């Protein structure tokens, strides 16, 4: 049986810590900025991107969670 991937779970926080480096965070921040510029007219997307830009730790865990989920789906 598999457990759900949880944003604050041990697996996600471990992956986030393993991948953590300033350059990677800068790339993520730049990507969020670019997407934010393209989210005009999409209020829910704009709100989500604003939150991720304002909360870099949350954004980093979301990134790690997405990578982990993708890997588990393989």
C-alpha positions, 0 to 999 in steps of 0.5 A, a space after each residue: 500500500 502507498 501513502 498519499 504524498 503530503 506537502 508537509 510529509 516527511 518524504 516531501 520535506 526530505 526531497 525539498 531539503 535534498 534539492 535545496 540550493 540557491 540556484 535552484 530556488 532562483 530558477 523556481 522564483 524566476 519561473 513563478 515570475 514568468 508564469 505570473 506575467 502570463 496569468 492575466 485574466 485567470 484570477 485563480 491562477 494569479 492568486 495561486 502564483 501570488 501566494 507561491 511568490 510570497 511564500 518561497 518555502 511553500 513554493 519550494 515544497 510544492 516543487 519537491 512534491 511535484 517531482 516526488 509525485 511524478 517519480 512515484 507515477 513512473 
